[in-house]
Amino acid sequence: MRVHLTVAWLIAAAFSPALADEPAPAPASAATTTKAPLFDLGKWHHAITTASPEAQRYFDQGLNLVYGFNHAQAVAAFETAAALDPDCAMAYWGKALALGPNINMPMDSTAEAPAWEALQRAVMLAPRVSEAERGYIQALAKRYGEPGDPKRPSRAALDSAYAGAMRGLWKRTPKDADAGTLFAESMLDLNPWNQWTNDGKANAGTDEIVATLEAVLAMAPLCPGANHYYIHALEASPHPERAVPAAERLGRLVPDAGHLVHMPGHILHRVGRYAESEKINVDAARVDSLYVERYHPQSVYPMMYYPHNVHFIWSSACFDGHSAAAFAAAKRLETMWTLDLVHMIPPIEFVCPTTVYTLVRFGHWDQVLQQPAPPAELRFTTGIWHYARGLAFAATGKLDPAAAEHDSLAAIIAALPPDAPVGFNSAAAVLRVAGGALKGEIAARQGKVDEAVAAFRAAIAEEDGLHYDEPPDWYLPVRQQLGAVLLAAGRAGDAEAVYREDLEHYRDNGWSLFGLAQCLRARKATAEAAAVEKRFAKAWAHADVKLTASRY
């Protein structure tokens, strides 16, 4: 969690005020001279008090954009609604809502004043609206304090108060799907990306979030926000398949919201439907590409969410053996998150080795060794460069150079600050996975199988200890390497157990299905091997490579 918040704060700082998540704030009562664009965001509707049907339409758009995490565009929609109907309390409520924190971004200090101003306008107009609308306004009033007030509670206290108020609103209005959805989001915001422990236990508040969203979806299965947040609530759980129906619905609900087109991938990747995840993210990237090219949004969205789709294409393609798509996505991603951007936001350095990861994943050893050294200040990327070179040397029988690369990697790990983040984890933690995996491969090539197994087991423990992220912060499951080494050493039974473990973590992945089938053939379990080979054929239907082992 601390690493996640560090990343978010750095992103917010880097893009404020030049590329803040909101347009330049205007007084809440000021009219918007130019209407925000209208998008095809589906049919989700929340009736509000307004004399203007067009203001209602923009309000609905703003709410759906909040649900789709395009908060800057949501602000523009709510501002247009307020310009069309200056007495529309919920337009100002919506703007204040969109300017607040979310699971991916903390509250931006530059948004505090406009959020407060919009909220005060909503409060002033509240006597003119329905009791239900007043409930939303009164709840949101708990989320903000007056900027500059020395007695203003902390952000954590304000967020907690807002969640409590939304819980009360949901209990009073159990047939209001948006009340339940926004209550669930307020709870997710209290503990972002931390609903489940690594051993599958629900953290505090998670059960209430899940139950709330299930109640909402039971009465309103087409609510975009509820489907979105349900995916987030369950993706790191031991049973992500519970969210498959939500994932299958969501992708069709809001066609012009690229992030919502993308979100099913979070579940499809987890349940082993990698080719579908790849396709969905190709679609999401296309939606976001058109949005960026047409409107040139100056916000966090094109920097953060659009590349995330491409990252998902890459990861999904690596898992389903579609090497051409993986290499293309890696190249595209590295042009989107440039070195200049990485220098501004160091935690996104995890993207820098994407091409090197892909070369390793598909065994392009000569090309690995042709990769130039990264800039010296990129210590994580340099560590991965040494790791990849070590694997390439080991795979081609050059064990002394491989050992030297391992030593260079170990030196980087030892010198890294323990809390320097990449993604949701520390750079050192991710590099320890790399170091153990490389050590195991070198020992295996030396014929020291027991030493190799011990090194791989240590790397697996490090990998299993990484904080959940999707795509995973470590790209090549170490169990796939261990299984291949055990099988080559004639220990098919041990390898089989390892592959079955990997298939629990990365369901129906072709790499481990291939290895498992080899193990079953080795122990002459013919019928079961044939069944696994059938699963492998389905998993590998999209692939453009042939396997001889579960890793190259």
C-alpha positions as CSV (number, residue, x, y, z in Angstrom):
1,M,0.0,0.0,0.0
2,R,2.7,2.5,0.9
3,V,4.5,1.8,-2.4
4,H,1.2,2.3,-4.3
5,L,0.6,5.6,-2.6
6,T,4.1,6.7,-3.3
7,V,3.6,6.0,-7.0
8,A,0.3,7.9,-7.0
9,W,1.7,11.0,-5.3
10,L,4.6,11.1,-7.7
11,I,2.3,10.9,-10.7
12,A,0.1,13.6,-9.2
13,A,3.1,15.8,-8.5
14,A,4.6,15.3,-12.0
15,F,1.4,16.3,-13.7
16,S,0.3,19.2,-11.5
17,P,-0.3,21.9,-12.5
18,A,1.0,21.3,-16.1
19,L,-1.0,18.1,-16.6
20,A,-3.2,17.9,-13.5
21,D,-6.1,15.5,-13.5
22,E,-8.5,18.4,-13.8
23,P,-8.9,21.2,-16.3
24,A,-7.8,24.6,-15.0
25,P,-10.4,25.3,-12.2
26,A,-12.9,28.1,-12.6
27,P,-15.3,29.4,-9.9
28,A,-18.0,26.8,-9.4
29,S,-20.7,29.3,-10.4
30,A,-19.0,30.3,-13.7
31,A,-20.6,29.3,-16.9
32,T,-18.7,27.1,-19.3
33,T,-18.5,28.8,-22.7
34,T,-17.7,25.7,-24.7
35,K,-19.7,22.5,-24.2
36,A,-17.8,19.4,-23.4
37,P,-17.9,16.7,-26.1
38,L,-20.5,14.0,-25.9
39,F,-19.5,10.4,-26.0
40,D,-21.3,7.0,-26.4
41,L,-21.2,6.0,-22.8
42,G,-24.2,3.7,-22.9
43,K,-27.6,4.0,-21.2
44,W,-26.9,4.3,-17.5
45,H,-29.0,7.1,-16.2
46,H,-29.4,8.8,-12.8
47,A,-32.4,11.2,-12.7
48,I,-31.7,14.6,-11.1
49,T,-33.6,17.8,-10.6
50,T,-33.1,20.0,-13.6
51,A,-35.2,21.9,-16.2
52,S,-32.7,21.1,-18.9
53,P,-32.7,17.7,-20.6
54,E,-29.3,18.5,-22.0
55,A,-28.0,19.2,-18.5
56,Q,-29.3,15.8,-17.5
57,R,-27.5,14.2,-20.4
58,Y,-24.2,15.9,-19.4
59,F,-24.8,14.8,-15.8
60,D,-25.2,11.2,-16.8
61,Q,-22.1,11.5,-18.9
62,G,-20.1,12.9,-16.0
63,L,-21.2,10.1,-13.7
64,N,-20.3,7.4,-16.2
65,L,-16.9,9.1,-16.8
66,V,-16.3,9.0,-13.0
67,Y,-17.2,5.3,-13.1
68,G,-14.7,5.0,-16.0
69,F,-11.9,6.8,-14.1
70,N,-11.7,9.7,-16.6
71,H,-12.1,12.2,-13.9
72,A,-10.9,15.3,-15.9
73,Q,-13.4,14.6,-18.6
74,A,-16.1,14.1,-16.0
75,V,-15.3,17.5,-14.5
76,A,-15.8,19.0,-18.0
77,A,-19.2,17.2,-18.3
78,F,-20.4,18.4,-14.9
79,E,-19.3,22.0,-15.7
80,T,-21.2,21.9,-18.9
81,A,-24.3,20.6,-17.0
82,A,-23.9,23.5,-14.6
83,A,-23.6,26.0,-17.4
84,L,-26.8,24.7,-19.0
85,D,-28.6,24.8,-15.7
86,P,-26.9,27.0,-13.1
87,D,-29.4,26.0,-10.5
88,C,-28.6,22.2,-10.9
89,A,-27.3,21.2,-7.5
90,M,-26.2,17.8,-8.7
91,A,-24.0,19.2,-11.4
92,Y,-21.9,20.9,-8.7
93,W,-22.0,17.8,-6.6
94,G,-20.7,15.8,-9.6
95,K,-17.8,18.2,-10.1
96,A,-16.8,18.0,-6.4
97,L,-17.1,14.2,-6.6
98,A,-14.9,14.0,-9.7
99,L,-12.2,16.2,-8.1
100,G,-11.8,13.9,-5.2
101,P,-9.4,10.9,-4.6
102,N,-9.8,7.5,-6.2
103,I,-8.1,4.2,-5.9
104,N,-5.4,5.2,-8.3
105,M,-4.8,8.8,-7.4
106,P,-4.8,10.6,-4.0
107,M,-6.5,14.0,-3.6
108,D,-4.6,16.6,-5.7
109,S,-3.9,19.7,-3.6
110,T,-4.7,21.9,-6.6
111,A,-8.2,20.3,-6.7
112,E,-9.1,21.2,-3.1
113,A,-10.3,24.7,-3.7
114,P,-12.4,24.0,-6.8
115,A,-13.9,20.9,-5.1
116,W,-14.8,23.0,-2.0
117,E,-16.3,25.7,-4.1
118,A,-18.4,23.3,-6.2
119,L,-19.6,21.6,-3.0
120,Q,-20.6,24.8,-1.4
121,R,-22.7,25.7,-4.5
122,A,-24.4,22.3,-4.3
123,V,-25.1,22.8,-0.6
124,M,-26.6,26.2,-1.3
125,L,-28.9,24.7,-3.9
126,A,-29.8,21.6,-1.9
127,P,-33.1,22.9,-0.5
128,R,-34.4,23.0,-4.1
129,V,-33.8,19.3,-4.9
130,S,-35.2,15.9,-3.9
131,E,-34.5,14.3,-0.6
132,A,-32.4,11.6,-2.4
133,E,-30.2,14.3,-4.0
134,R,-29.8,16.0,-0.7
135,G,-28.5,12.8,0.7
136,Y,-25.7,12.7,-1.9
137,I,-24.8,16.3,-1.2
138,Q,-24.8,15.9,2.5
139,A,-22.6,12.8,2.3
140,L,-20.1,14.5,0.0
141,A,-19.9,17.4,2.4
142,K,-18.2,15.0,4.8
143,R,-15.4,14.5,2.3
144,Y,-14.0,18.0,2.1
145,G,-13.0,20.8,4.5
146,E,-12.4,24.4,3.8
147,P,-9.0,24.9,2.3
148,G,-6.7,26.8,4.6
149,D,-8.8,26.0,7.7
150,P,-6.2,24.9,10.4
151,K,-8.9,22.8,12.1
152,R,-9.7,20.9,8.9
153,P,-9.4,17.1,9.6
154,S,-6.8,15.0,7.8
155,R,-7.5,13.6,4.4
156,A,-7.8,10.1,5.9
157,A,-10.3,11.3,8.4
158,L,-12.4,13.1,5.7
159,D,-12.4,10.0,3.5
160,S,-13.5,7.9,6.4
161,A,-16.3,10.3,7.3
162,Y,-17.4,10.3,3.7
163,A,-17.5,6.5,3.6
164,G,-19.5,6.5,6.8
165,A,-22.0,9.0,5.3
166,M,-22.3,6.9,2.1
167,R,-22.9,3.8,4.2
168,G,-25.8,5.7,5.8
169,L,-27.2,6.8,2.5
170,W,-27.0,3.3,1.1
171,K,-28.9,1.9,4.1
172,R,-31.6,4.6,3.8
173,T,-31.9,4.1,0.0
174,P,-31.3,0.4,-0.7
175,K,-33.0,0.6,-4.1
176,D,-30.6,3.3,-5.4
177,A,-27.9,1.5,-7.3
178,D,-25.6,4.5,-7.5
179,A,-25.8,5.0,-3.8
180,G,-24.5,1.5,-3.3
181,T,-21.9,1.8,-6.0
182,L,-20.5,5.0,-4.7
183,F,-20.5,3.7,-1.1
184,A,-18.5,0.7,-2.3
185,E,-16.1,3.0,-4.1
186,S,-15.7,5.1,-1.0
187,M,-14.7,2.0,0.9
188,L,-12.2,0.9,-1.8
189,D,-10.7,4.4,-1.6
190,L,-9.9,3.8,2.1
191,N,-7.6,0.9,1.3
192,P,-6.8,1.1,-2.4
193,W,-5.4,-2.1,-4.0
194,N,-5.3,-3.8,-0.7
195,Q,-8.5,-5.8,-0.4
196,W,-6.8,-9.2,0.0
197,T,-3.7,-10.7,1.6
198,N,-1.3,-12.7,-0.4
199,D,-2.6,-15.9,1.2
200,G,-6.2,-15.1,0.1
201,K,-7.7,-13.6,3.2
202,A,-10.1,-10.6,3.0
203,N,-8.8,-7.4,4.6
204,A,-10.9,-5.2,6.7
205,G,-13.9,-3.8,4.8
206,T,-13.6,-6.1,1.8
207,D,-16.5,-8.4,2.7
208,E,-18.8,-5.3,3.0
209,I,-17.6,-3.9,-0.3
210,V,-18.3,-7.3,-2.0
211,A,-21.7,-7.7,-0.4
212,T,-22.7,-4.2,-1.3
213,L,-21.7,-4.6,-4.9
214,E,-23.4,-7.9,-5.2
215,A,-26.6,-6.3,-3.9
216,V,-26.4,-3.6,-6.4
217,L,-25.7,-6.0,-9.3
218,A,-28.6,-8.2,-8.3
219,M,-31.0,-5.3,-8.9
220,A,-29.0,-3.3,-11.5
221,P,-26.7,-5.7,-13.4
222,L,-26.0,-3.0,-16.1
223,C,-24.6,-0.4,-13.7
224,P,-21.1,0.3,-15.1
225,G,-19.7,1.5,-11.8
226,A,-20.8,-1.5,-9.9
227,N,-19.4,-3.9,-12.5
228,H,-16.1,-2.0,-12.6
229,Y,-15.7,-1.9,-8.8
230,Y,-16.7,-5.5,-8.4
231,I,-13.9,-6.5,-10.7
232,H,-11.5,-4.5,-8.5
233,A,-12.9,-5.9,-5.3
234,L,-12.4,-9.5,-6.4
235,E,-9.5,-9.6,-8.9
236,A,-6.8,-10.3,-6.2
237,S,-9.1,-12.8,-4.3
238,P,-8.7,-16.6,-4.4
239,H,-11.9,-16.7,-6.5
240,P,-11.7,-14.1,-9.3
241,E,-14.1,-16.2,-11.3
242,R,-16.9,-14.8,-9.2
243,A,-16.4,-11.6,-11.2
244,V,-16.5,-13.2,-14.7
245,P,-20.2,-12.3,-15.3
246,A,-19.4,-8.6,-14.4
247,A,-16.4,-8.7,-16.7
248,E,-18.4,-10.2,-19.6
249,R,-21.1,-7.5,-19.1
250,L,-18.9,-4.5,-18.6
251,G,-17.0,-4.5,-21.9
252,R,-20.2,-3.9,-23.8
253,L,-21.8,-1.3,-21.6
254,V,-19.8,1.9,-22.2
255,P,-18.3,1.8,-25.7
256,D,-16.4,5.1,-25.6
257,A,-14.9,4.7,-22.1
258,G,-11.6,3.0,-22.9
259,H,-10.8,2.1,-19.3
260,L,-14.2,0.3,-18.9
261,V,-13.6,-1.5,-22.2
262,H,-10.3,-2.6,-20.8
263,M,-11.4,-3.6,-17.3
264,P,-12.7,-7.1,-18.1
265,G,-9.1,-8.0,-18.9
266,H,-8.3,-7.8,-15.1
267,I,-10.5,-10.8,-14.6
268,L,-10.0,-12.7,-17.9
269,H,-6.2,-12.6,-17.3
270,R,-6.7,-14.0,-13.8
271,V,-8.9,-16.8,-14.9
272,G,-6.7,-17.9,-17.8
273,R,-8.5,-16.4,-20.7
274,Y,-5.4,-14.6,-22.0
275,A,-6.3,-14.4,-25.7
276,E,-9.6,-12.7,-24.8
277,S,-7.7,-10.4,-22.5
278,E,-5.4,-9.5,-25.3
279,K,-8.2,-8.8,-27.7
280,I,-10.2,-6.7,-25.2
281,N,-7.2,-4.6,-24.6
282,V,-6.5,-4.1,-28.3
283,D,-10.1,-2.7,-28.4
284,A,-9.5,-0.5,-25.4
285,A,-6.3,0.9,-26.8
286,R,-8.1,1.7,-30.0
287,V,-10.8,3.6,-28.1
288,D,-8.3,5.5,-26.1
289,S,-6.1,6.2,-29.1
290,L,-9.1,7.8,-30.9
291,Y,-10.0,9.8,-27.8
292,V,-6.4,11.1,-27.4
293,E,-5.9,11.9,-31.1
294,R,-9.2,13.8,-31.4
295,Y,-9.4,15.7,-28.1
296,H,-5.7,15.9,-26.9
297,P,-6.7,15.6,-23.3
298,Q,-4.2,17.3,-20.9
299,S,-4.7,15.1,-17.9
300,V,-3.4,12.0,-16.2
301,Y,-5.8,9.7,-18.2
302,P,-3.8,9.5,-21.4
303,M,-0.5,9.1,-19.5
304,M,-1.8,6.5,-17.1
305,Y,-4.8,4.5,-18.5
306,Y,-4.1,4.4,-22.2
307,P,-0.6,2.8,-21.8
308,H,-2.1,0.4,-19.2
309,N,-4.1,-1.1,-22.0
310,V,-1.0,-1.6,-24.1
311,H,0.8,-3.1,-21.0
312,F,-2.1,-5.6,-20.8
313,I,-1.8,-6.5,-24.4
314,W,1.8,-7.3,-23.8
315,S,1.3,-9.4,-20.7
316,S,-1.6,-11.3,-22.2
317,A,0.3,-12.0,-25.4
318,C,3.3,-13.3,-23.4
319,F,1.0,-15.7,-21.6
320,D,-0.8,-17.0,-24.7
321,G,2.4,-17.4,-26.8
322,H,1.6,-14.6,-29.2
323,S,5.1,-13.3,-29.6
324,A,4.5,-10.9,-32.5
325,A,1.8,-9.0,-30.5
326,A,4.0,-9.1,-27.4
327,F,7.0,-7.5,-29.2
328,A,4.8,-4.9,-30.9
329,A,3.2,-4.0,-27.6
330,A,6.5,-3.7,-25.8
331,K,7.8,-1.4,-28.5
332,R,4.6,0.7,-28.4
333,L,4.7,0.9,-24.6
334,E,8.3,2.1,-24.5
335,T,7.4,4.9,-26.8
336,M,4.5,5.9,-24.7
337,W,6.3,5.9,-21.3
338,T,9.6,7.5,-22.5
339,L,12.8,7.8,-20.6
340,D,12.0,11.5,-19.9
341,L,8.7,10.4,-18.3
342,V,10.5,7.7,-16.3
343,H,12.9,10.4,-15.0
344,M,9.9,12.4,-13.9
345,I,8.1,9.5,-12.3
346,P,10.7,6.9,-11.3
347,P,8.2,4.2,-10.1
348,I,7.1,3.6,-13.7
349,E,10.6,2.3,-14.5
350,F,9.0,-1.1,-14.5
351,V,8.1,-0.5,-18.2
352,C,11.7,0.1,-19.3
353,P,12.8,-3.5,-19.6
354,T,9.6,-4.7,-21.4
355,T,11.4,-5.5,-24.7
356,V,14.1,-7.3,-22.8
357,Y,11.5,-9.3,-20.8
358,T,9.9,-10.3,-24.2
359,L,13.2,-11.4,-25.6
360,V,13.8,-13.6,-22.6
361,R,10.2,-14.9,-22.5
362,F,10.6,-16.2,-26.1
363,G,14.3,-17.2,-25.9
364,H,15.8,-14.7,-28.3
365,W,19.2,-15.0,-26.7
366,D,21.3,-13.4,-29.4
367,Q,19.1,-10.4,-29.4
368,V,19.3,-10.2,-25.6
369,L,23.1,-9.9,-25.8
370,Q,22.8,-7.2,-28.4
371,Q,20.7,-4.9,-26.2
372,P,22.7,-1.8,-25.1
373,A,23.3,-1.1,-21.5
374,P,20.6,1.2,-20.0
375,P,21.4,4.6,-18.7
376,A,23.4,4.1,-15.5
377,E,20.9,6.0,-13.3
378,L,18.2,3.4,-14.1
379,R,19.3,0.9,-11.6
380,F,16.3,-1.4,-11.8
381,T,16.5,-1.5,-15.6
382,T,20.2,-2.1,-15.4
383,G,19.6,-5.0,-13.0
384,I,17.1,-6.6,-15.4
385,W,19.6,-6.1,-18.2
386,H,22.2,-8.1,-16.2
387,Y,19.6,-10.7,-15.4
388,A,18.7,-11.2,-19.0
389,R,22.3,-11.3,-20.2
390,G,23.0,-13.9,-17.5
391,L,20.1,-16.1,-18.7
392,A,21.3,-15.7,-22.3
393,F,24.9,-16.7,-21.4
394,A,23.6,-19.7,-19.3
395,A,21.3,-20.8,-22.1
396,T,24.2,-20.8,-24.6
397,G,26.6,-22.6,-22.3
398,K,28.7,-19.6,-21.3
399,L,28.5,-20.1,-17.5
400,D,31.4,-17.8,-16.4
401,P,30.0,-14.7,-18.1
402,A,26.5,-15.8,-16.7
403,A,27.9,-15.8,-13.2
404,A,29.5,-12.4,-13.7
405,E,26.1,-11.0,-14.7
406,H,24.6,-12.5,-11.6
407,D,27.3,-10.8,-9.5
408,S,26.5,-7.5,-11.1
409,L,22.8,-7.9,-10.4
410,A,23.5,-8.9,-6.8
411,A,25.5,-5.7,-6.3
412,I,22.7,-3.6,-7.6
413,I,20.2,-5.3,-5.3
414,A,22.5,-4.7,-2.3
415,A,22.8,-1.0,-3.1
416,L,19.2,-0.2,-3.8
417,P,17.2,1.7,-1.2
418,P,14.8,-0.9,0.2
419,D,11.7,1.2,-0.5
420,A,12.5,2.5,-4.0
421,P,9.3,1.5,-5.9
422,V,8.6,0.0,-9.3
423,G,4.9,-0.5,-9.8
424,F,3.3,-1.7,-6.6
425,N,6.5,-3.3,-5.2
426,S,10.0,-2.3,-4.3
427,A,12.7,-2.5,-7.0
428,A,14.8,-4.6,-4.7
429,A,12.0,-7.1,-4.1
430,V,11.4,-7.6,-7.9
431,L,15.1,-7.9,-8.6
432,R,15.5,-10.5,-5.9
433,V,13.1,-12.7,-7.9
434,A,15.3,-12.1,-11.0
435,G,18.4,-12.9,-9.0
436,G,17.1,-16.2,-7.6
437,A,15.8,-17.3,-11.0
438,L,19.1,-16.5,-12.7
439,K,21.0,-18.3,-9.9
440,G,18.8,-21.3,-10.4
441,E,19.4,-21.4,-14.2
442,I,23.1,-21.2,-13.8
443,A,23.2,-24.0,-11.3
444,A,21.0,-26.1,-13.5
445,R,23.3,-25.7,-16.5
446,Q,26.2,-26.7,-14.2
447,G,24.4,-29.9,-13.4
448,K,23.8,-28.9,-9.8
449,V,20.1,-29.7,-9.7
450,D,19.6,-29.5,-5.9
451,E,21.3,-26.1,-5.8
452,A,19.2,-25.0,-8.7
453,V,16.0,-26.2,-7.0
454,A,16.9,-24.3,-3.8
455,A,17.6,-21.1,-5.7
456,F,14.3,-21.4,-7.6
457,R,12.4,-22.1,-4.4
458,A,13.9,-18.9,-2.9
459,A,12.9,-16.9,-6.0
460,I,9.4,-18.4,-5.8
461,A,9.1,-17.3,-2.2
462,E,10.1,-13.8,-3.3
463,E,7.7,-13.8,-6.2
464,D,4.8,-15.0,-4.0
465,G,5.5,-12.2,-1.6
466,L,5.1,-9.5,-4.2
467,H,2.1,-7.2,-3.8
468,Y,-0.7,-8.0,-6.2
469,D,-0.7,-6.1,-9.4
470,E,-2.3,-6.7,-12.8
471,P,-0.5,-7.3,-15.0
472,P,1.9,-8.9,-12.4
473,D,5.0,-7.0,-11.5
474,W,7.0,-10.1,-12.3
475,Y,6.5,-11.3,-15.9
476,L,7.9,-14.9,-16.0
477,P,6.5,-17.2,-13.3
478,V,9.6,-18.9,-11.7
479,R,7.7,-22.1,-11.3
480,Q,7.8,-22.5,-15.1
481,Q,11.6,-22.4,-14.9
482,L,11.8,-24.8,-11.9
483,G,9.4,-27.3,-13.6
484,A,11.5,-27.4,-16.7
485,V,14.7,-28.0,-14.7
486,L,13.1,-30.8,-12.6
487,L,11.6,-32.5,-15.7
488,A,15.0,-32.4,-17.5
489,A,16.6,-33.9,-14.4
490,G,14.2,-36.9,-14.5
491,R,12.1,-35.7,-11.6
492,A,8.7,-35.7,-13.4
493,G,6.7,-36.2,-10.2
494,D,8.3,-33.1,-8.6
495,A,7.9,-31.1,-11.8
496,E,4.2,-32.1,-12.0
497,A,3.5,-30.7,-8.5
498,V,5.3,-27.4,-9.5
499,Y,3.2,-27.1,-12.7
500,R,0.0,-27.7,-10.8
501,E,1.0,-25.0,-8.4
502,D,1.7,-22.6,-11.2
503,L,-1.7,-23.3,-12.8
504,E,-3.3,-22.3,-9.6
505,H,-1.6,-18.9,-9.8
506,Y,-1.8,-18.5,-13.6
507,R,-4.8,-20.5,-14.6
508,D,-4.7,-22.4,-17.9
509,N,-1.5,-20.8,-19.0
510,G,0.0,-22.7,-22.0
511,W,3.5,-22.8,-20.7
512,S,2.6,-24.9,-17.6
513,L,0.0,-26.9,-19.4
514,F,2.7,-28.0,-21.8
515,G,5.1,-28.9,-19.0
516,L,2.3,-30.7,-17.1
517,A,1.5,-32.8,-20.2
518,Q,5.1,-33.7,-20.5
519,C,5.2,-34.9,-16.9
520,L,2.0,-37.0,-17.3
521,R,3.5,-38.6,-20.4
522,A,6.7,-39.4,-18.5
523,R,4.7,-41.3,-15.9
524,K,2.5,-42.9,-18.6
525,A,-0.7,-41.2,-17.4
526,T,-1.9,-41.4,-21.0
527,A,-5.6,-40.4,-20.5
528,E,-4.9,-37.5,-18.2
529,A,-2.0,-36.3,-20.5
530,A,-4.4,-36.3,-23.5
531,A,-6.9,-34.2,-21.5
532,V,-4.2,-31.7,-20.6
533,E,-2.9,-31.6,-24.1
534,K,-6.4,-30.7,-25.2
535,R,-6.4,-27.8,-22.7
536,F,-3.0,-26.8,-24.0
537,A,-4.2,-26.7,-27.6
538,K,-7.0,-24.4,-26.6
539,A,-4.6,-22.1,-24.6
540,W,-2.1,-22.0,-27.4
541,A,-4.5,-21.5,-30.3
542,H,-3.4,-17.9,-30.6
543,A,0.3,-18.6,-30.3
544,D,2.9,-18.2,-33.0
545,V,5.7,-20.2,-31.3
546,K,6.2,-23.9,-30.6
547,L,7.3,-25.1,-27.2
548,T,9.8,-27.8,-26.3
549,A,9.7,-26.9,-22.6
550,S,7.9,-24.6,-20.2
551,R,10.6,-22.0,-20.7
552,Y,13.3,-21.3,-23.3
